[in-house]
Amino acid sequence: MRRAHFAHRGAEGCSTESVLHRAAKELVVRVVEEWLRSGGPRPAVARPCPRWTCDGGVTQDLPDDITHARAEVRVPGGAIADVVLFRNEVPAAAVEIVATHRVDREKAAVRLGLPWMELDAEALIDNPYWWVAVQDGLLPFVCPKCQGRANALTEEVAEIHARARAIAQRAGQTVPAIPPYGWAQHRCWRCATDMVVYLWPGGGGHSAVRPPEPVPETVRLCATEGYGAEYWANCCPECHAVQGDHHLGRANPDYIRLTELLWAVDA
């Protein structure tokens, strides 16, 4: 039994492409042309910081040398990009539109064969001149917020190192290179001698990890009854007492902070 229903011929240009996806592609081309031909607003690309813990990022206007944009262009990697930005007739960057499925980052660089960005279709339609990159394969950038934090951490590490270096100079000691070592001032728990204690990758307190060469004179291979194995530790240059985890990790603010800072700078 047949009932009335909607149908249309395949020859009429049926497409599985969503209206949202198609509208966003056409919008990208249109705003680029308006900017270049009619003095419209210049589109800007907002890129989040690649570190997921950071709320910073960077905003970059489309460069002056972009000459036009076209939709549905076969790119050097063999794929058909949603939109391609050109420098004259040379493809400069691909713009992919995400309506339902995001681009696979690992495959994008190969498939597209040129720098790329992915924009959310709905966000683009809401604000066509503000291109918030969901993800991208553009040139790396330094996040201003992360750089500011890194500079502050580096300065704090330098202050801790300076206090330790002053003690080493008074004692006529030579401190090792930074990296791999970090240094902090310390006072021996047994004889109250001012000394320098060291951190190295994987060690600093009681550690089985051998320090890098040249090993500082006050970092020695020790064996304590009940510890069960040999270990490397900071030792007093006068009374040779081992400066244990309690005296370094709980009673020495510079050592504690240096441990935190070196981990944060490396991260």
N, C-alpha and C positions, 0 to 999 in steps of 0.2 A: 504494500500500500504506500503510495507516494504522497508526501505532504509538501507544501510550499516551503522553500528554504533559499538562503542566499548562496550564490555561486558566481564565479567569474572565470573567464578564460585565462589559461596560463600565458597566452600571447600578450596579455594586457600588462605584463611587467610585474608579476607577483614577486615579492622579495621576502625572505625570512628575517631581514634586518629590522630591528625594532625601531619604532618611530622616534623614541628617545635618543637612541644611538645615532640615527641618521640626522636628526635635528642638531645634535651637538656637533657633529662633523661639519655640517654646513655653516654652523655658527662660528666655528674656529676660522674657517676660510673667510667668512664675511667680515669679522672684526679685524683680521689682518689686512684685508683689502681696504677697509674704511680707514685704518690707521695710515696706510701707505698712500692711498689715493685722495682721501678727503680730509685729512688732518684730524681724524678721530683719535680717541684715547689710545695710547700705546699699551698693548697687553703686557702684563707682568706675570712672571712665573714665581710662585711661592714654593720653596722646597723645605720640608722639615729637616731638622738635624738628623743625620743617620744614626745617632745614638738614641736608643729608645727611651733612655732615662731623661733626656733633655727636652725642654719645651721650646727650645730656640729654633733657629733656621735662618734662611736667607731669602731675600726677594730680589729678583733680577729682571729688569726690563728686557724685552726682546731687542737684540742688538740692531744697530743702524744698518748693517749690511744685508739684512733679510730683504729680499726683493718681492717675493710673492709666496702664496700658499696654494696647494692643490690637494683635493681629496682623492682617495683611492689611487695611490701611486705605487708601482712596483719598485721596491728599493734594492740596493746592492745585495742584501742578504737573500733575496728571492721572494720575500713575503710582500703582500700588498698592505701598505700602511694606511691607516684611516686618513691622516693628513700629513703632508710633507711640507716643511718650510724650506724655501730655496734661497741660495745666494746666486743670483742670475739663473743659470740652468743646472747648477750643482746642488744636489740635496744636502741640506745643512742639518736637519733634525726631523725626527718623526714624532707625530703626536698621536698617541693611541687613546681611544675613548673607552672607558669602562662603564657599561650599563649593568651587566650581570657578572661577568667573569673577568678577573684580573689577568694581566700579562704574566707569564712565567718568566721571572727575572733571568734565570739561567739560559733560557732559550732566546730571550728577546735580543740580546746583543748579536747572536749569530743570525737569527731570522731577519732582523732589521738591517744590520750591517752599518749603522750610523747612530749617533747620539739620539736618545729618545726620552719621552716623558709620557706618563699616563695620567689622564684627567678624568675625574668623575663627571658623568654626563649631567646629572641633576645639578651639581654644584656649578658646572659651567653655564648651564641655562639660567640659573639664578643670578650669576655675576659673570658675564662673558668676557670681561676684561681682566679678571683676577683668576689666573690659572693655578690652582692649588694642585701640585703634583702628588698623586697618590703614591707613586714610586717613580724612579727615573734612572736612566743610564747616561746622564749628562756628566760633564767634567766634575770631579770632586771639589768640594768647597770646605772652607774652615768656618765652622759655626762661631759667630762672634761671642755668644754666651759661653760656649765650651772653651774658647780661646782665653776669655777673661778669667774663667775659673782656673784653667791650667796655669796662667801667668801668676795668679795669686798663690797657688800651691807651690809653684817653683820658687817664688820669693820666700815663702815660709821655710821651705827646705834649705834654701841658701842661708837664712838666719841661723837655723840650727847647726848647719855645717860650720858657719863662721865662729860660733861659740866653741865648738869642738876644736877647730883649727887653732884658735888662740891658745888652748891648753897644750896642744901638740907642739906648737912653736916654743912655748915656755920650757917644755921638757926636752927640746931638741929632737923631737920625733918627726918622721916623715909619714904623712898620711897617704893612703893609696888613691888610685884614680876613681873619679865618679863619672859614670858607673864603672865597675859593677858594685862598688861599695857605697854605703851611706855611713855617716859618722855622727855621733852625739857625745856631748859631755857627760861625765859620770863621776861620782865619788865612791871610792871603794868602801864597801860595807864594813870591812875589817879594820883597815888602817887609815881610812879617810883621805887617801891620796886622790887628788884630782887626776882624772885619766880620760882617755878617749875609748869609747866602745863602738863596735862596728856591726853593721848589717850587710849581708850579701844575699844573693838569690838563693832562697831555700834555707837560709840560716841566719844566725845572729844570737839566739839564746843557746840552749843546748841543742846541737844539731849534728846529725851524722853526715851532712852535706859538706864536702871539703870546700873551703873558701878558695876563690880564684887566686892565682899567682899574680904578683908576689903577696904572700900571706903576711899581714901585719904582725909585728913582734909579739904583741899582747894577745893575739888569737892563737890558742894552742890546742893540741890534741890531748884530751884529758880522759881519765878513767876514775869514776867515783864508785866506791863500794855501794852496791845495791842498785846502781843505775842499769847494770846489765850489759853495757857495751861502751866502746870508746866513742867520744863525741868531741866536737870542736866547740870552744867557748871563749868568750872574752875573759882575760885574766888580769889581775892587778900587776902593773910593772914593778911594784915594790915588794908586796908580800905574796904575790902569785895566787891570791885567793880567786877562785872561780866566781865570776859575777853571774849569779844564777837568774832564772826566769823571774823570781819574785823581785829581786833587786832592780832588774831592768824593766820588766813588763808591768810592775805595779808601783814602784817607788821612784821611777825616773821619768818625769813628764816629757823631756825632750826625746828620749828613746821611744816612748809610747806614741808620741805624735809623729815622729819620723817614720815609724812602722806604718801608721795610717796614711801618711802623705805619700810615701814611696809607692804604696799599693794604688792610691788614687791617681797619681801621675801616670803610672804604667797602664792603668785601665783606660 
